[in-house]
Amino acid sequence: MVLKKLKKIITLSLMVALTATALVGCTSSSSKESNSKSQVTNERKANNELIAAVTYEPEEGFDATESDHGDMTRVFFSTLFQRDKDLGMKNDLAESHEISEDRLTWTVKIREDVKFTDGEPLTAEDVVYTYEIAKNSGSSIDLTMLESVKQVDEYTIEFKLNNPQSTFIEKLARVGIVPKHVHNEGFADNPIGSGPYKFIQWDKGQQVIAEANEDYYGDVPSIKKLTMVFMDDDAAYAALKAGEIDIASIPGSFAKEEVEGKKLIELDSIETYGVAYPMEKPGKRTKDGNPIGNAVTSDEAIRKAMTYAIDREELVEGILEGYGAPSSTGLEKMPWLNEDTVIKPEEDGDIEGAKKILEEAGWKDTNNNGIIDKDGVEAEFSLLYTDGKYRQELGLAYVEVAKELGIKVNLEARTWDTIIPDINSQAVLYGFGSGDPSEIYNLYSSKTLGVGVPWNNSGYYKNSIVDKYIDQALQSESEDDALEYWKKAQWDGNTGFSPKGDCAYTWFVNAGHLYLADEDLDIGTPVVQPHGGRVLYNITEWKWK
């Protein structure tokens, strides 16, 4: 029943998108114009130039000390370490590293052959400066565990932690190193790094142009000019069909249509989508005066009923067009997943079981208005979401399932600026997915309340036992030693944040990452894609055939 409604929604959305792309096609349908576009594309290939569509433009600019801009960080900056194709860790600027016996001191030796794109050498002084600025400027990268950082010699850095942290190497793989000698007020608009590309030009709202860094210490890119244009999915798809760009991310709804001269690329992904619930009763406020808590979602029965009523296989087929997999934990592809917490296929989409959970908890429609209530409170709340792949469709599916249970969910599309004042009092539909297990800390530890980015534990989830396991995981000697505690935080047989325990989230799907690209473009072997994608992460491997 829900699937049929989903199909109608998706079909209408697709018709609008395809009509838009068809109109673009109509304006350039003459053979003369088609030949002209083909000639331009061939010239790009001959000159080793590439135009890629990206959906995210960092309005604040490209300062790596302020945020991890994903692909942008990798294109322009170097990090001490980086992810390999299997989400393992390998050296980037680092040549070697040592960890003290008490695991509080990390000593990193860096390469001596690295230059910034202005020709100046990159030294330990730049690394120390970068981390001090990132720690003290409120970067979106959590560095609260970093006590101090100092230069040992010209190419050696010492990091001191206030507590052992098994995931600290993840931080060393995310912060792009900036040059101390030119890091000033205008740096974000005209960055200088030591990555595979040199920043040339930023036309705000339109594109960023970069050229290959011929002095790069790694493999110098085959693509000599890289233009990243800012486009939403529909505009990018139209531009691809018109031959104006060479590669773009597309939703599953576009993947079935064959486009001449283009190929579909499906990349392995750990991106998941789910709903975070306000866990507390209403009445409190944040230090900024924003409300905390929700009278409906603070009831565990509401959260569990919605979690078990969702048919995830339907979502995969109806929204992702089969390009993905069900996710009931948000951790399905991670080595730290507790397998005991995964909702079995036969338990998924259990509407009657969900109704029973609600009834046993005292939720009944006492006034016959179609909405269940309890202690004078009707089961009604808002679900907030931002623009982006699949979010609207997943939100609409959630609303339909809730309706079958007698729960009224008001779906609201907003910007992050307008979500944040209500982020702790209304349900929010998020996309997550990281190869870093400390994402569990960010989402479920009470220590992250009011710290860092607003979506850290936005539901104000608190469980002292879960906190203890998370702390034990972070303080373990290695990521392997930490696995036991990450799993116990999900469910230890009595409690945890997973559906078996407090059910802090309703997770939906693991979404595959789809790209449509020119058939002559070879993108090498990309890394497993996290939330938001990192398709340009291995840009040094890309080439025209």
N, C-alpha and C positions, 0 to 999 in steps of 0.2 A: 504493500500500500504506500509506504513512504517512498520506496524506489520509484513508483510510477510518478509521484509528485516531483521527485528529484529529476527524473527524465524530462518532464515538462519544463522545469526551471532551466535545466542545462540546454535543452533544445532551443528555447527562446533566446537565451544568452548567446548561444552559438550562432543563431540566425542573425542576430544584430551584428555580431563581430564579423561574420562572413559577408554580410551585406556591405559593411564598411570597407572590408578589403576588396570586395568586388567593385565598389565605386572607385577605389583607387585604381584598380585594374582597368576600368572603363576609360579613365582619363589618360591611360598610357598604353592603349591597346593597339595602336597602329604599328605596323611592322617596322617603320622607320624609327620610331621612338624606342621600340623594343631592341632593335639592333644597336642603337646608340647606348642604351643601358648596358647591353652585353659588352660593348666595347669598353665602357668605363670599368666594368667588373674585371675584364681581362687585363686592363692597364694596372688595376690594383694588384692583381696576382703577379704580373710581370715585375712590378716594383716592390713586391713583398710588403704590401700594405694591407691592413685589415680594419674593417669597421664592425664593432660588436655592440649590440644593444645591452644596456644594463638598466635595471629598474630602479636602482637606488642612487640618488645623488646626495652626498653629504653636504647639507646646507652650510654647516660650520666650516667646511673646507677639509684639507688633507693633512692635518697635524697629527702625527702618529702618537704623540704624547697624550692626546685627548680621547682617542677612541681607536678601536680596532675596526678599520673600514673594510675588512675582508679582502676581496680582490685588489682593492686600491692599495692597501698596505703592502701586499705582496708585489705589486707592479712597481711601486716607487721606492719601497724601503726594504732593508734587510732586518732580520730578527736573529737572535742568538741561536735558536733552534727552529726547526720547521717539521711539519707533518710529512710522513712519506705516504705512498699510495695506499697503504693498509692501515693508516691512522697511527702507525708507530712514530717514534721521534728520531730525528736525525740532525746532525750539525748543519747550521747555516753559517753565521759568523763564527760560531764557536769551533775551536779545534779540539778541545777536551774540557772536561769538568770533573771536579771532585766534591764529595759531600762529607762533612765532618762526622765523627762517630756519634755525636749528639744530634746530628741532622739539622743543626741550626745555621751552619755556615756552608754556603755554596761558593766554590771558587771556579771561575770560568776563564779559560785562556782563549783569546780570539785570534783570528788570522791577522797576519801582518801585511797582507797585499791588497787591502780594500781601500778604495777611494770613493768619496762622495762625487756626485756628478758635476760639482764645481772644481774637481781636481784635487781637493784637500784630502789628506789621509784620514781614515776612520780609526780612532784609538780608544783606549779604555776610558779616557776623559769624556768622550761623547756618550759612551754607554752609561757611565755614572750620572752624567747630566740628564740624560733621557729618563732614567728611572726615578731620579729625584723629582723631576718636573711632573712625571706621570703620577707619582705617588701623592704629591702635594697639590695637584691641580684638579682633583676629582675626576680622574679618568674613568671611563666606563669599564676599564679593566681593573678588577679588584686587586689592589696591592696592599691591603690592610695588614697582611702577614709579614710584610717587609719592614724590618726594624731599621736597617741602614744599608747603604751601598757605598763602597769606597774603591778607589784605584790602588792596586798593589804595585803595578809597574805599568809601562806604556801599553801593554796588551793583556793585562790580567785584572780581573774585577772580582771583588769579594762581596757577596750578598749575605747579610745577617738577617735571620728570621726571628720573630718573637715567639713562634711556636713551630715545631716540626710540621712540615706539610708535604705529603707524598705527591701532591699535584703541582708543586711550585714550578716544575719544568714547563708546565702548560703556560704559565705567565711569561716565561722567557721565550716562548714561541709566538707570542701575540704582540708584544710591544715593538714597534718599528723604531730603529735607532735614528735620531735626528742629529744634525751637526750643531754643536754648541756655538760655533763661531758666527752662524747666521740665523739662529733660531730667535726670531723677533716677532713683533706684532703682525706683520704681513705674511708670515711664513705659511699659514694655512692656505692662502690663495696662490702661493707660488713655491711649493715645497721643493726641497733638495734632499735626496736620499742616496742610497747606494744599491738600490735594487736593479733589476734587469732593464728598467726603462727610465728615461729622463723626462721629467715633466716639462711640457712645452707651453700649453695654453689651456685655460678653462673658460669656456663660454657658458656662463652660469645659466642653468635651465636648459641647456642644449647638449653640450659635449665636453669631453676632455681629450686633448691630443697629447700623445707621448711618442718619443723616438727611442729606439734601442740604445742602451748604454754600452757603447763599444768597449769601455774599460771595465765592464762587469767581471767580477772575479769568478763567476760560474760560467755556465754555457751561455754565450752571447746569443740573444734571440735571432731566429731566422726572419721573423716578422719585424721589419725595420721601422714601420710607422703604425702605431696602434691608436685608433680613434674609438673612444667609448661614448656612445650616444645615449642619452637618458630618454627612455621610452617605456610606456606601459605595454602590456601584452598585446593588445589589439593593434596599436600603432606599429609595434615591432614586427608583428606577423604580416601586416600590410607592406611594410618596408622590405621584408624578406622576399615576399612574392614579387615585388617590383624591382628586386635586384639592387636596392639601395644600401643594404647592409649584408653582412656575411654570416652572422650567427646571432641567435637570440634564444632565450629561454621561452618555452611555450607551455600552456596548460594541456592536460590530457585531452580536452575537448577539441583541440586543433590537431592532435597527433594522427588522427585517422585519415586526414586529407593528404593526398600526395601532391607535392609541389614540384614542378619541373626544375631540375637542376639542383634540388635540395635533398638532403638526407636527414633522417631522424636519428638523434643520438640519445640513448637512454643511459644515464649514469646512476651508479649505486648511491643511495642517499640514506642518511640517518635523520632526516628532517621529519618531525612529528607535529601534529596539531592536536590541541586539546583545550579544555575549559578549566580555568582556575576559579575556585569558589572562595568567597569571603567566609572564613571559618568561625568568626566570633559573632556573638550577639551584638546588635547595634548599641550605640551609646557613647563610644569613645571617639576621639579625634587624633589625627597625626599632629606633629609639631607645626605643620603648615595649616592646620585647621580643617583638613579633609576628613570626611566621615569614615569610620572603620566599622565593619560588620554588617550583617544582613540577617534579618529575622527568619528568612526562609532557608537560604543555603547553609546557614550555621547548623541546621538539622542534618545529621549524618544520613538519615533515611532518604532525604531528597537527593543527596549526592550519589548515594549507592543505587537508588532506583534509576536515576538517569544513566548512570554508568553501565548498568546491566541491561537497560532497555535499548541502548544503541546497537543497531546491527552493523557492525564494522565492515563486514563483507559487502553489504549493500552500498556503503559509502565508497569503498574501493571501486566497485563496478559502476556505480551510478554517477560518481563525481570525478574520480581519478581515471575513469575509463580503463580500469584494470592495471594502470601503471602505479603500483604501490602495494601495500599490505596492511592488514588490520593492526592496530596498536592499542592495547588496553592499559599499558603501563608507561608509555613514552620512552621505554628503554629496550625495546625488543632486540635491537641489533648490537647491544652493548655487552661486553664481557662481564659487567657488574650487574646484569639483570638477575633478579631472583625469579627463577622459572616458576616457582610455586605461586607467584602473584598474577600470572597471565590468565586472563579470562578465557576459558575453553570455548571452542566454536559452538558447542551445544548449549552453553550458558549465555552466549551473545544474543542480543535482540530479544530477550525474554520479557515481553510486555506484561504477561500475567504474573510472572515472578516479581517484577518491579512493582506492580500494583499491590501485591501481597506485602512487600517490604513497607510500603507507604501505609497501608491499612493497619498493620501491626504496630506501627509507630504512632497511630492516632490521627493520620491524615485522611479525612473523609469530606465529601461534599455535603455539608449539613444544611446548606440553604438552596441546594439544587440549581446552582447557577453555572454548573459545568466546571467549576474550579474547586479543587479540594482545599480544605482549611483545617487548622488545628489551633486550639486555644484562642480563637478569634482572629487568627492571622491567615489570610488567604495565600495560597502557593503561587505567588507572582513575583518575578524579579526580571531585571534587564540583563541581556547578554550583549556586551560591547565588542566591537571588532573594528580593525582598520582595513583599508583597501589592500588587496594582495591576493595571490593565487589561492583559490579554493575556499577562502574564509567566508565569503557570503554564502556559498552553497552549503558548506558545513554548518553554518549558523542556521540556515533555513531548515536543514534536516533535523537539527537539534530541536528547533521550535516545534516541528511536526511531531516528533517523538514525545516531547513534553505534553503536547496537547492530548495525545492518547492516554496519558497518565493523569489528566486533569490539572496539569501545571501550566500556568500562563507565563510564557517567556517573551519579553519585548526585545526584539532584535534591533540594535542601534548601530549604524555605521558612523564612526567618528574618526577624527585625527587623534594622534597620540596626545597632543596638547589638551584636547577636551576629554580624553579618557582618563588622564592622570588624576584629576580631582576626584573621580569616582572609582579609581582603580582598586581601592581597598574595601569598597562597599557594594560593588556589583560584580557579577561574573564577567570574565574577560576571555575571549578566544585568542589564544596565542599560537605562534609557531616556535618550536624550539628544536634543538638537535645539535649536540656538540660531542666531539671525541674526548672531551674533558670531563671526568667524573665529578669534578667540583661543581658542575651544573646542579647536581643533587643538593649540594650545600646552598647554592644560590636560591633554589626554589623551595627548599623544605626546612632549612635551619632557622631557628628563631633568632640567631645571631645576625641575620641579614635584614631584620626588620628595620626599615627606615634608613638602611645603609646602601650606598651605591645607586644603581639604576632603579627606577620605580617598580619594574616588574620583578625584582628580586622578592620572592615570597609575598606577592601582592595580596594574597588571601589572609595574611597574618596567621599562618599555621604555626601552632606551638605544641610540641610533644617532647618532654624532657628526655625520654628514652631514645627517641629518634635523634635528638641533639647529641646524646652521648655516643651513639654509633657513628654519626657523621664525624664527630671530633676524633674518635678512635681511627676512623678511616684516614682522615687528613694527617694524623700523627704517626701513621704506620711507616715502616722503613722503606717500603716500595709500593708501587701501584698493585702488584700482585698480592702483597700482604694485606692491602686495604680492601680487597674484594669481599672478604668475609663480612666486614662491617658495613660496606655499602649495601650488601644484600640484606643484612639484618635491619637496616634502617627502613627498608621496604616492607619487611615482614619477618618477625622473629618467632612467630608461632602465637603471639599474643597481641602485638601492636605493630604499627608501621604506617607509612604514608600512602601505601598502595591501595588498590580497590579492596583488598582483604582486610585492611586496617581502617584508617581514618578517611580514606578516599578523598584526598585533597584536590584531585583533578579528575575530570572525565576525559580520557584520551580517545582519539578517533582513529587516525591512520598514520602510517609511515608513507610519505609521498615520494615517489620516484622523481628524479629531476630529468626533464626532457628538454632537448635543444634541437632546433632546426638550423642546419648549417649548409653552406655551399658544399656540393658534392666533392669538390677538389680540396677541401680543407682537412688536414690531418691534425687532430688535437692531441696526439700522443696518448698517454695513459693518465687520465685525471685522478686526483685523490677522491676518496669517498666524500660525497658532498654533504656538508653540514647545513644547518638552517641558513637560508639566504643564498646558499651556493658559493662555491669557490672555483668556478669553471676556469678562471684565468690563473689559478694558483700554479699551474704547470705551463705557463705561457712560453717559457723558453723551449718547450718541446714542439710548439705549434709550427706548422709550415704549410705552404702551398705545394700540392703534388705537381 
